[in-house]
């Protein structure tokens, strides 16, 4: 394992690998930019609907040369997946504790989720994608299992906890990495960090909503309330003052997108350091 870590550390130092990982951050930022724009449009236009990653992919593929853009997007997002998997292996150092094990697991889950989005983008680009809410389907399958509603409820509470941790991390700046570069003015860097805080709080709020609707599905013993980001934002829009809150979250996600794109240029790509344990 030590030789594997040493080999990976050598690969990470290669300029092409750093460029690949930075493309991954930019791709993630672009994804959240379009999710935020869809949310903002839904807040302003009565017949428009908010959407998640699948909605973004389906909307982009209908544009001129959309399949080409999605293909490049899918390949670029793999850079973020590689970053997360490398963090899983390298960031915790040689000493394994409960805390570092949880961080590794979180990195692994993050990388796996964006690997799924990359794969979906490729499928949509070649015309094989679909827009079904797979989380709702998964919830329906869980209800068919013994104690399935309890499992759905635990998942919902876990997602709520994750969202609250994002909000706390946004307030304390612990989930926002300071961007340091000789090419970046300190005042600009501070504003970018503030965008990251606002965006991380909005992202955390979205996770809280997703977890809440999962918990509601468990209580009602129905799969329909559960779903991903699209489901959460659309259900939020149907509440009193829903369009207003939807617009606020949309602006927050756009702020997060700008922070991620700037991170692609100025974020320090380091491993095995305490300040690299950022949940972004």
C-alpha positions in Angstrom: 0.0 0.0 0.0 2.9 2.3 0.7 4.3 1.8 -2.8 0.8 2.5 -4.3 0.6 5.7 -2.3 4.0 6.8 -3.5 3.2 6.0 -7.1 0.0 8.0 -6.9 1.8 10.9 -5.3 4.2 11.0 -8.2 1.2 10.9 -10.7 -0.5 13.8 -8.8 2.6 16.0 -9.4 2.3 15.7 -13.1 1.1 18.9 -14.8 -1.4 17.0 -17.0 -3.0 15.4 -14.0 -3.4 18.7 -12.2 -4.9 20.2 -15.4 -7.3 17.2 -15.6 -8.4 17.7 -12.0 -8.9 21.4 -12.5 -11.1 20.7 -15.5 -13.1 18.5 -13.1 -13.7 21.5 -10.8 -14.8 23.6 -13.7 -17.2 20.9 -15.0 -18.8 20.7 -11.5 -19.1 24.4 -11.5 -20.8 24.5 -14.9 -23.2 21.8 -13.7 -24.3 23.8 -10.7 -24.5 27.0 -12.8 -27.1 25.4 -15.0 -29.0 24.0 -12.1 -29.1 27.4 -10.5 -30.2 29.0 -13.8 -33.0 26.5 -14.1 -34.1 27.2 -10.5 -34.0 31.0 -11.2 -36.0 30.6 -14.4 -38.6 28.5 -12.5 -38.9 31.2 -9.9 -39.6 33.9 -12.4 -41.7 32.0 -15.0 -44.9 30.3 -13.9 -44.7 27.4 -16.5 -41.0 26.7 -16.1 -39.7 23.9 -13.8 -36.6 23.6 -11.7 -34.4 20.6 -12.3 -31.4 18.6 -11.2 -28.4 17.2 -13.1 -30.5 15.0 -15.3 -32.7 18.0 -16.4 -29.5 20.0 -17.2 -28.1 17.2 -19.3 -31.3 16.8 -21.3 -31.6 20.5 -21.8 -28.0 20.8 -23.0 -28.1 17.9 -25.5 -30.9 19.7 -27.4 -28.7 22.7 -28.1 -26.5 22.9 -31.3 -23.5 20.6 -30.9 -25.0 19.7 -27.5 -23.8 16.1 -27.8 -20.2 17.3 -28.3 -20.4 19.6 -25.3 -21.8 16.9 -23.1 -19.1 14.5 -24.3 -16.4 17.0 -23.2 -18.3 17.7 -20.0 -18.5 14.0 -19.1 -14.8 13.6 -19.8 -13.9 16.7 -17.8 -16.0 15.7 -14.8 -14.0 12.6 -14.5 -11.1 14.9 -13.4 -13.2 15.7 -10.3 -13.9 12.0 -9.8 -10.2 11.3 -9.9 -9.5 14.1 -7.4 -12.0 12.5 -5.0 -10.6 9.0 -5.3 -7.1 10.3 -4.8 -8.3 12.1 -1.7 -9.8 8.8 -0.5 -6.4 7.2 -0.7 -4.0 10.0 0.0 -5.5 12.7 2.2 -5.8 10.8 5.5 -2.1 10.2 5.8 -0.7 7.0 7.3 -2.7 7.1 10.5 -6.3 5.7 10.2 -8.8 6.9 12.8 -12.6 6.9 12.9 -12.6 10.5 11.7 -10.2 9.9 8.8 -12.1 6.8 7.8 -15.4 8.8 7.7 -13.6 11.5 5.6 -12.3 8.8 3.2 -15.8 7.3 2.9 -17.3 10.8 2.2 -14.7 11.4 -0.5 -15.5 8.0 -2.0 -19.2 8.7 -2.0 -18.7 12.1 -3.6 -16.5 10.6 -6.3 -19.0 7.8 -7.0 -21.9 10.3 -7.3 -20.1 12.4 -9.8 -19.0 9.4 -11.7 -22.6 8.5 -12.1 -23.3 12.0 -13.4 -20.5 11.7 -15.9 -21.8 8.4 -17.0 -25.3 9.8 -17.4 -23.9 12.7 -19.5 -22.2 10.3 -21.8 -25.5 8.3 -22.2 -27.5 11.4 -22.9 -24.8 12.5 -25.4 -25.1 9.3 -27.4 -28.9 9.3 -27.1 -29.3 6.5 -24.6 -30.2 8.7 -21.5 -33.4 8.7 -19.6 -35.1 11.2 -17.2 -36.6 8.9 -14.6 -36.2 9.8 -11.0 -34.0 6.9 -9.9 -34.1 7.9 -6.2 -37.9 7.6 -6.2 -37.5 4.2 -7.9 -34.9 3.1 -5.3 -37.2 4.3 -2.5 -40.1 2.2 -3.9 -37.8 -0.8 -4.0 -36.7 -0.2 -0.4 -40.3 -0.1 0.8 -40.7 -3.7 -0.5 -37.9 -4.9 1.9 -38.4 -5.7 5.6 -38.2 -2.5 7.6 -37.8 -0.6 4.3 -39.6 2.5 5.6 -37.2 2.7 8.6 -34.2 2.4 6.2 -35.7 5.2 4.0 -36.2 7.3 7.2 -32.6 6.8 8.3 -31.4 7.8 4.8 -33.5 10.9 5.0 -32.1 11.9 8.4 -28.6 11.2 7.2 -29.0 13.5 4.2 -30.5 16.2 6.5 -27.4 15.8 8.7 -25.2 16.2 5.7 -27.0 19.3 4.6 -26.8 20.8 8.1 -23.0 20.1 8.1 -22.7 22.0 4.8 -24.6 25.0 6.3 -22.4 24.9 9.4 -19.3 24.6 7.3 -20.4 27.6 5.2 -20.9 29.7 8.4 -17.6 28.8 9.8 -15.8 28.7 6.5 -14.5 25.2 7.3 -16.0 23.8 4.0 -14.6 26.6 1.9 -11.0 26.5 0.7 -9.0 29.7 0.7 -7.8 30.4 -2.8 -4.1 31.5 -2.8 -2.2 32.6 -5.8 0.2 35.4 -6.8 -2.1 36.1 -9.7 -5.1 36.6 -7.5 -5.7 39.9 -5.6 -6.4 39.3 -1.9 -9.7 41.2 -2.0 -10.9 39.2 -5.0 -10.0 36.1 -3.2 -12.0 37.1 -0.2 -15.1 37.8 -2.4 -14.7 34.4 -4.0 -14.6 32.8 -0.5 -17.8 34.6 0.3 -19.4 33.3 -2.8 -18.3 29.8 -1.7 -19.9 30.3 1.7 -23.2 31.5 0.2 -23.1 28.7 -2.4 -22.2 26.0 0.2 -25.1 27.2 2.4 -27.5 27.0 -0.6 -26.2 23.5 -1.4 -26.7 22.4 2.2 -30.2 23.8 2.2 -30.9 21.7 -0.9 -29.6 18.6 0.8 -31.8 19.3 3.9 -34.9 19.5 1.5 -34.0 16.2 -0.1 -33.6 14.6 3.3 -36.8 16.1 4.5 -38.8 14.6 1.6 -37.1 11.2 2.1 -38.2 11.3 5.7 -41.7 12.3 4.7 -41.8 9.4 2.3 -40.8 7.1 5.2 -43.6 8.5 7.5 -46.3 8.3 4.8 -44.9 4.9 3.5 -45.1 6.3 -0.1 -42.2 6.6 -2.5 -43.6 9.7 -4.3 -42.3 12.4 -1.9 -38.8 11.1 -2.2 -36.4 12.0 -5.0 -33.3 14.0 -5.9 -32.6 17.6 -6.3 -35.2 18.1 -9.1 -37.9 16.7 -6.9 -36.9 18.8 -3.9 -36.8 22.1 -5.8 -40.1 21.4 -7.6 -41.8 20.6 -4.4 -40.3 23.7 -2.8 -41.7 25.8 -5.6 -45.2 24.5 -4.8 -45.1 25.8 -1.2 -46.2 29.3 0.0 -43.6 31.8 -1.1 -42.0 28.8 -2.9 -40.8 30.8 -6.0 -39.1 33.3 -3.7 -37.2 30.6 -1.8 -36.5 28.8 -5.1 -35.0 32.0 -6.5 -32.8 32.4 -3.4 -31.5 28.8 -3.7 -30.9 29.3 -7.4 -28.8 32.4 -6.8 -26.9 30.5 -4.1 -26.2 27.6 -6.5 -25.0 30.1 -9.1 -22.6 31.6 -6.4 -21.4 28.1 -5.7 -20.8 27.5 -9.4 -18.7 30.7 -9.7 -16.7 29.6 -6.7 -16.0 26.2 -8.2 -15.0 27.7 -11.6 -12.6 30.0 -9.8 -11.3 27.0 -7.7 -10.4 25.4 -11.0 -7.8 28.1 -11.5 -6.7 29.0 -8.0 -7.4 26.1 -5.7 -4.3 24.5 -4.2 -4.3 20.8 -5.2 -2.6 19.2 -2.2 -3.0 15.9 -0.4 -2.3 14.5 3.0 -2.7 17.8 4.8 -5.2 18.7 7.4 -6.4 21.8 5.5 -7.3 19.6 2.5 -10.2 18.0 4.4 -12.7 20.1 2.7 -16.1 18.7 1.9 -16.4 20.3 -1.5 
